[in-house]
Amino acid sequence: MPNQPPLSGFEELFSSYPPPPTDDIRDFPDLLRATLTRHAKWFGLSGEYLVDSILLRFGIYTSHLPEMLPADRIVYHPAADLRVQIKTCCRPRNGHFHFSLTKGYHRSPTGVQRYAPDDFDVVALVALSENAVKFTTERQQSQKLSVGEIARLRADPCASLERAVADLGFLAPSDSGPLPALTLDGGVAHG
């Protein structure tokens, strides 16, 4: 059998091991600001998966989008397919979770920029330490989610999504009757 020599540079990929598990974030959300910043990608991804989890519990499917696109998910809501931008805040400050509706990074070649009006349809504001999500169509660059809203968001996790869908001008499912029950194979249950 002929021997295929590896391409130059690939040796390092095959010989490297994943970083060892870290204990420095196990006390979340009681972490130093530097630790939160160092693991910002992890927390952002956690927020995205929390949105997926909440929506899937209500039979609403999502698709991940590539990181270079302005929206994070396509949400297949019964009224419309929505482009959703997800913003995550780890813990409250002065009674509010604070969100910056900008894209990019300060050290990137393009820097930090505002979103264009057609970049997404809905924003999901994730209060990660509270496992709560608020969906909105508001476009202000600086947004807040009050700690006082958390109980209502937990009690009805999709209510803010339904309001956002209505704000976009789509018929909310509550206006057209209950959503059909989905089966595990994706079909509609018949009763």
N, C-alpha and C positions, 0 to 999 in steps of 0.2 A: 504494500500500500504506500503510495507516495506521501511524503511529508510536506505539509503546507507551512512554510515559515510565517509567523505572525507579522502583521504590518507594524511598522515602526510606531511606537507610542501606545499601542494597545496592550503591551505587557503590563503597564501600570494599572490599567483598568481591571485586568484579570487577577492581579496580585493584591489589589487593595481590598480591605475589609470595611464594612460599614462602621461608622463611629460607634464607640461603646454607648450603651444607654446612659442618659444623663439624669441625675437626680435633682438638678438645679431648678426644674420647673414643677416638681411634685407638690409644692406648696401653693400652687395656683389657686386663687388670684393674688395671694399675699406675696408678691415678688417685687424685687427692686425694679425700678424703671429700666435700668440697663439690661436686666435679664429679660423683661418683656420685649424690649427693642431687639435684643439678640435673637429671640425666637419668634419675631413678628410673623414670619411666613407660616410657622406652625400654627399660631393662633388664628391667622387669617384662614388657613385651610380648615381648621376646626370649626370656624364660623360657617364656612361654606357647607361642610358636612352636616352641621346642625340644621341649616335650612333644608337640605335634602331630606334629612330624617323627619322633620316636622311635616313636610309636604307629602312624603311617601306614606306616612301614617294616615293621611286623608285621601289616599289613592291618586295623588297628583304626581306625575312623573317629571323628572328633570334630566337634562343632558348637560354634561360639563362642556365648557368651551375652552379653546386654547388660551393661555395666559396673555397672549399679545392682542386679544380682542377686548373691546371696551366693556362687554358684558361677561359675567361669570357663568351664567346658566341660561338655558332655554327651559322655561317652565311650561309644561303642556296642561294648561288650565282648561277646563271644559268650555269656557267662553272664548278663549283665544290662546295662541302660543305667545308667551311673553319673554322678552329679553330682560334678565334680572342682573343687576349689579349688587354685589354683596359687600357690605362694609361691617367690620367687626371691631368692637371695643371690649377690652378685657375686664375693666372694672369702672365703677362710677367715680366721678369727681364732683363735689359740691351738689350731690343729689341728682346728677344727670350723667348719662353715658354720652360722650361727645364724639361726633363723626365728621370727618373731612371728606367731602365729595369731590375728590380730585384723583387723577390717575398719574402714574409715574413715580419716580423716586428722585430725591434731591441729588443723588450722585450719578444718575443716569444721563446719557448724552442729551436726551430730550427734556430732562428735568420734570417738574410737576406741572400738570396742565389741567384745565377745566374739561369736563366732558362736553361733547357736542350734543345738541338737543336730540339727535337721533341715535345716540350711542346705546341707549337702553330704554325700557318702558317703565320698570319698577325698581325701586331700591329696597333691599332687605337690610335693615339695621339690626345687627346682632349684638345683644347684651350677653357676652359669653359667660361671665361669672354667674349669671342668672338663668342661663339656658332659655332665653326668650328672644323672639324675633318680631320686629314690626316692619310690615311692608307699607311702602308709601310711594306716591308719584311726585312728591315734593322734590324740587331741584336745587334748593339753596346749597351753596358750597359748604356751609357750616350747619350741622344739624344736631339736635339733642333728643335724647329719649329719657324721660323722667323715670326715676326709680318708682314713683307712684303708679306708673302705667304697667309695671311688670305683672302684677296679680291679674289684671284684665287680659294681658297678652297670653299668660299661661292658661287662663280659664277657657279662652277661645282662640287657639293659635292661628286659625285661618281667617278670623274676622277682619283683620287689617288687610289681608290679601283680597278679600271680597270687596272691601271699600276701594282699594286701589284699582281693581278691575272695573268697578262701577265708575270711578273717576276717569278712567280711560275711555268710557263710553260703551263698554261692552255690557251685555245683559248678564248680570250676576246670576249664578245658579239658583240662589234663593228666590229670585224673581220668576224662575221657570220651573220651580219644583225641586225636590231633592235630587242630589247627584245619584246616578245609578250605582249600585254596589258592584265593585269589580271583583273578579275571581283571580286566583293566582295565575292562571294562564292568560290573563289580559282581557278575557271576555266579560260580558256583563252577566251578572247572575240573574236568573229568571225565577220568579216565585210565584 
